[in-house]
Amino acid sequence: MKAEHVKVMNNFPPERGSQVTFSNYASSPFNTWGFRNMDAVTHTAMLARGGPLPTIDELLSAELPTTRIVDADENQLPLDDLLEKHDADGFLVMRDGCIIYERYWNGMTAQDRHIWFSMTKSLVSTAFGILMEQVDIDLTKSPAFYIEELKGSGFERTTIQDVLNHASAIEFKENYLDPESEFRRFYGPAINLSYVTGAQDAQPVNTEIYGVYDFLAKFIKPETAEDPGNVFEYNSANADLIGWMISRLSGMSLQNFLASQLWSKLGTNHDAAIVVDRAYQSVATGGMTSTLRDAALFGELIRNDGVANGEQIVPAHWIAETLNLTDADQQRYANNQLYRNELWQYYKNMWWILDPEQGEYAAVGIHGQVIYINKSTKTVIVQFSSQPTPSQVGSVEFRSKLLAMREIANYRQ
């Protein structure tokens, strides 16, 4: 729950205690403004929309807002109240391409772009599937086969498929909360999403790790106690590597590849933007920003097996393979005890899988961002959120909203 007493960006100019800055934009309650104003908070690059403006049918449910949902604390609340209680900024439900529910909180509007955080990983993985139709890529090879700078790094001994599955067995660990962690001290500043005193003043001539690609090539070491492919261990650096591969093998910046090969073909309402690192390279791990409706159109693309506006944009077999559950997928996920009490069955190609037989899976980002897809009920749900804590693991707020999505997917008016 938010700190109730602080008004954010209050007055003109804002009162000092209400001012959002790069150092506090991810902290509650400042994140209610920061997450929907990333162009002001840090550096971004535009992903231009394209094609005719979409015509999205609306059949808003009169009953759904007051439908009582059981949250993770076993409290029964009307949907509107549950979402507000658990820090939702925006929530949209599409059934068979038709909007049946759409709500906004915390000052967000239908025109605001909200940061996706790690939902971006699923977008970038999808773009990688597009690239594989254009370039001959062997997923069993090391990323260093395609990017020479990775030779000698922790990524040299792993395969590209292991990277996509977050089973690369690298020493670098994901730690959002410890200010002394390598994640906060080196990685966060490199991707322009985390404040460290003096980091924004760094220059490439006197900084060994300037952008995220420097970090991948020079900082990442192997986890010597573990072999690649054996254990799922969520790590944002994996997505940055896939973003680097897209740029290197396509000859285009990641933002231009995403825009020309994917975003501009969805027929979105608005341009999107993506956070760039200190070297002005797109942050593949978590930099995407868009409106709620446009994020739903990406979800619809995946639900419809890669087809949008009558065009096969993403190879259908790439999407199908993500839901192809193998014994190795299950074992790799089960080998990490951290997730034993979570709702997911496994993680593959940078998507979180709930029920592969129902086609139920999700893109997920810190602080409660979700694109939920259920193919069996033709449902796409998008949630933007400003939860106070970043991690989904053990989060009552996140679990409550995810349970609500699963219940809504089976809701019938």
Secondary structure as the mmCIF struct_conf table of DSSP 4:
data_model
#
loop_
_struct_conf.conf_type_id
_struct_conf.id
_struct_conf.beg_label_comp_id
_struct_conf.beg_label_asym_id
_struct_conf.beg_label_seq_id
_struct_conf.end_label_comp_id
_struct_conf.end_label_asym_id
_struct_conf.end_label_seq_id
TURN_TY1_P TURN_TY1_P1 GLU A 4 HIS A 5
HELX_LH_PP_P HELX_LH_PP_P1 VAL A 6 LYS A 7
TURN_TY1_P TURN_TY1_P2 VAL A 8 MET A 9
TURN_TY1_P TURN_TY1_P3 ASN A 11 PRO A 14
HELX_LH_PP_P HELX_LH_PP_P2 GLU A 15 GLU A 15
HELX_RH_3T_P HELX_RH_3T_P1 ARG A 16 SER A 18
TURN_TY1_P TURN_TY1_P4 PHE A 22 ALA A 26
BEND BEND1 SER A 27 SER A 27
TURN_TY1_P TURN_TY1_P5 SER A 28 PHE A 30
HELX_RH_AL_P HELX_RH_AL_P1 ASN A 31 GLY A 34
TURN_TY1_P TURN_TY1_P6 PHE A 35 ARG A 36
HELX_RH_AL_P HELX_RH_AL_P2 MET A 38 VAL A 41
BEND BEND2 THR A 42 THR A 42
STRN STRN1 THR A 44 LEU A 47
BEND BEND3 GLY A 51 PRO A 52
HELX_LH_PP_P HELX_LH_PP_P3 LEU A 53 PRO A 54
STRN STRN2 GLU A 58 GLU A 58
BEND BEND4 ALA A 62 GLU A 63
HELX_RH_3T_P HELX_RH_3T_P2 LEU A 64 THR A 66
STRN STRN3 ARG A 68 VAL A 70
TURN_TY1_P TURN_TY1_P7 ALA A 72 ASP A 73
BEND BEND5 GLU A 74 GLU A 74
STRN STRN4 GLN A 76 PRO A 78
HELX_RH_AL_P HELX_RH_AL_P3 LEU A 79 LYS A 85
TURN_TY1_P TURN_TY1_P8 HIS A 86 ASP A 87
STRN STRN5 ALA A 88 ARG A 95
TURN_TY1_P TURN_TY1_P9 ASP A 96 GLY A 97
STRN STRN6 CYS A 98 TYR A 104
TURN_TY1_P TURN_TY1_P10 ASN A 106 GLY A 107
TURN_TY1_P TURN_TY1_P11 ALA A 110 GLN A 111
STRN STRN7 HIS A 114 ILE A 115
TURN_TY1_P TURN_TY1_P12 PHE A 117 SER A 118
HELX_RH_AL_P HELX_RH_AL_P4 MET A 119 GLN A 134
BEND BEND6 VAL A 135 VAL A 135
TURN_TY1_P TURN_TY1_P13 LEU A 139 THR A 140
BEND BEND7 LYS A 141 LYS A 141
HELX_RH_3T_P HELX_RH_3T_P3 PRO A 143 PHE A 145
TURN_TY1_P TURN_TY1_P14 TYR A 146 TYR A 146
HELX_RH_3T_P HELX_RH_3T_P4 GLU A 148 LEU A 150
TURN_TY1_P TURN_TY1_P15 LYS A 151 GLY A 152
BEND BEND8 SER A 153 SER A 153
TURN_TY1_P TURN_TY1_P16 GLY A 154 ARG A 157
BEND BEND9 THR A 158 THR A 158
HELX_RH_AL_P HELX_RH_AL_P5 ILE A 160 LEU A 164
TURN_TY1_P TURN_TY1_P17 ASN A 165 HIS A 166
STRN STRN8 ILE A 170 ILE A 170
BEND BEND10 GLU A 171 GLU A 171
BEND BEND11 TYR A 176 LEU A 177
TURN_TY1_P TURN_TY1_P18 PRO A 179 GLU A 180
BEND BEND12 SER A 181 SER A 181
HELX_RH_AL_P HELX_RH_AL_P6 GLU A 182 GLU A 182
HELX_RH_PI_P HELX_RH_PI_P1 PHE A 183 TYR A 187
HELX_RH_AL_P HELX_RH_AL_P7 GLY A 188 ALA A 190
TURN_TY1_P TURN_TY1_P19 ILE A 191 ASN A 192
BEND BEND13 LEU A 193 SER A 194
TURN_TY1_P TURN_TY1_P20 THR A 197 GLY A 198
HELX_RH_3T_P HELX_RH_3T_P5 ALA A 199 ASP A 201
TURN_TY1_P TURN_TY1_P21 PRO A 204 VAL A 205
BEND BEND14 ASN A 206 ASN A 206
BEND BEND15 GLU A 208 ILE A 209
BEND BEND16 GLY A 211 GLY A 211
HELX_RH_AL_P HELX_RH_AL_P8 VAL A 212 LYS A 218
TURN_TY1_P TURN_TY1_P22 PHE A 219 PHE A 219
STRN STRN9 PRO A 222 PRO A 222
TURN_TY1_P TURN_TY1_P23 THR A 224 ALA A 225
BEND BEND17 GLU A 226 GLU A 226
TURN_TY1_P TURN_TY1_P24 PRO A 228 GLY A 229
BEND BEND18 ASN A 230 ASN A 230
TURN_TY1_P TURN_TY1_P25 SER A 236 SER A 236
HELX_RH_AL_P HELX_RH_AL_P9 ALA A 237 SER A 250
TURN_TY1_P TURN_TY1_P26 GLY A 251 GLY A 251
BEND BEND19 MET A 252 MET A 252
HELX_RH_AL_P HELX_RH_AL_P10 LEU A 254 GLN A 261
TURN_TY1_P TURN_TY1_P27 LEU A 262 LEU A 262
HELX_RH_3T_P HELX_RH_3T_P6 TRP A 263 LYS A 265
TURN_TY1_P TURN_TY1_P28 LEU A 266 GLY A 267
BEND BEND20 ASN A 269 HIS A 270
STRN STRN10 ALA A 272 VAL A 275
STRN STRN11 VAL A 276 VAL A 276
TURN_TY1_P TURN_TY1_P29 ARG A 278 ALA A 279
BEND BEND21 TYR A 280 TYR A 280
STRN STRN12 SER A 282 SER A 282
TURN_TY1_P TURN_TY1_P30 ALA A 284 GLY A 286
STRN STRN13 MET A 288 SER A 290
HELX_RH_AL_P HELX_RH_AL_P11 LEU A 292 ARG A 303
TURN_TY1_P TURN_TY1_P31 ASN A 304 GLY A 306
STRN STRN14 VAL A 307 ALA A 308
TURN_TY1_P TURN_TY1_P32 ASN A 309 GLY A 310
STRN STRN15 GLU A 311 GLN A 312
BEND BEND22 VAL A 314 VAL A 314
HELX_RH_AL_P HELX_RH_AL_P12 ALA A 316 THR A 322
TURN_TY1_P TURN_TY1_P33 LEU A 323 LEU A 323
HELX_RH_AL_P HELX_RH_AL_P13 ASP A 327 ALA A 334
TURN_TY1_P TURN_TY1_P34 ASN A 335 ASN A 335
HELX_RH_3T_P HELX_RH_3T_P7 GLN A 337 TYR A 339
TURN_TY1_P TURN_TY1_P35 ARG A 340 ASN A 341
BEND BEND23 GLU A 342 LEU A 343
BEND BEND24 GLN A 345 GLN A 345
STRN STRN16 TYR A 346 LYS A 348
TURN_TY1_P TURN_TY1_P36 ASN A 349 MET A 350
STRN STRN17 TRP A 351 ASP A 355
HELX_RH_3T_P HELX_RH_3T_P8 PRO A 356 GLN A 358
TURN_TY1_P TURN_TY1_P37 GLY A 359 GLY A 359
STRN STRN18 GLU A 360 GLY A 365
TURN_TY1_P TURN_TY1_P38 ILE A 366 GLY A 368
STRN STRN19 GLN A 369 ASN A 374
HELX_RH_3T_P HELX_RH_3T_P9 LYS A 375 THR A 377
TURN_TY1_P TURN_TY1_P39 LYS A 378 LYS A 378
STRN STRN20 THR A 379 SER A 385
BEND BEND25 PRO A 388 THR A 389
TURN_TY1_P TURN_TY1_P40 VAL A 393 GLY A 394
HELX_RH_AL_P HELX_RH_AL_P14 VAL A 396 ALA A 409
TURN_TY1_P TURN_TY1_P41 ASN A 410 ASN A 410
#
